[in-house]
Amino acid sequence: MTNNKVALVTGATRGIGRAIALQLAKDGFDIAIVYSGSGNDAAETERLIEEVGGTCRSFKCDVSHFDQSEALVKQVVFQMGPVYALVNNAGITRDKLVLQMKEEDFDSVLDVNLKGTFNLIHHCYAGFVRQRGGRIINISSVVGLMGNAGQASYAASKAGVIGLTKSVAKELAGRGITCNAVAPGMIETDMTKKMPEKARDALLQAIPLKRAGTAEEVAALVSFLASEKAAYITGSVLSIDGGLYM
Ligand code: NAP
């Protein structure tokens, strides 16, 4: 255990989560990363963090499971110390028109994106209160603000994350803990690589800055929200979308 503050980042095996974990390590946090898959990608994130002189441990957990999330938080606190910054980044899509969307498609997206965010906040809550300080940063999406045809489950989950964020911000403000949501637009990751080319081109055309964002740009915003400089920001939804939603 070091004297550094601990940041817990879910879904940090690739994409936006990996960039956030790497940036927070550069900011001086010890990093706990969460993965649900094989763990090979988590090992690569660990390697990248160690390369910049940071400390990182990875933990396997399906964030949609309440009990696994509880065990995860206990392990992180036991091995690394109290969590100061919680970044709820793990997310999935199961895009279909509502008519074709099966019940399990809807449930799995809500379970990971919304309930997973609740699970981690719930299990870190008492620790935050004890510390009388901390940062919760939830990764929502521009789609949670504006909706998108073919993404009803994803949009509902990400809009839910915004309601959760504002409620938690109000509950914890008196203890000096901030809770904010980040709403990225189209960011170059594995998730957006899955988009059909036509839909991708149409979306790029609609972005005033005429390009997709990078995971590092999202990580820079999260880094600011996790810092002391952002102490007076809570309950906010910060868009990072090239002007797509304004
Ligand atoms: P990604 O490349 O698909 O990565 C998703 C991450 O979530 C992976 O690390 C994955 O870990 C993890 N994950 C998935 N299900 C999980 C579960 N049940 N338990 C624990 N971890 C789980 O996604 P991304 O593009 O970087 O997106 C990251 C976040 O930003 C998501 O919340 C996404 O909705 C949001 N976002 C992305 C964009 C975009 O354009 N890319 C835009 C707006 C918002 P494993 O590999 O171990 O399963």
Boltz pocket constraint, residues with backbone or C-beta under 6 A from the ligand:
constraints:
  - pocket:
      binder: B
      contacts: [[A, 10], [A, 11], [A, 12], [A, 13], [A, 14], [A, 15], [A, 16], [A, 17], [A, 34], [A, 35], [A, 36], [A, 37], [A, 38], [A, 39], [A, 41], [A, 61], [A, 62], [A, 63], [A, 64], [A, 88], [A, 89], [A, 90], [A, 91], [A, 92], [A, 112], [A, 139], [A, 140], [A, 141], [A, 142], [A, 183], [A, 184], [A, 185], [A, 186], [A, 187], [A, 188], [A, 189], [A, 190], [A, 191], [A, 192]]
      max_distance: 6.0
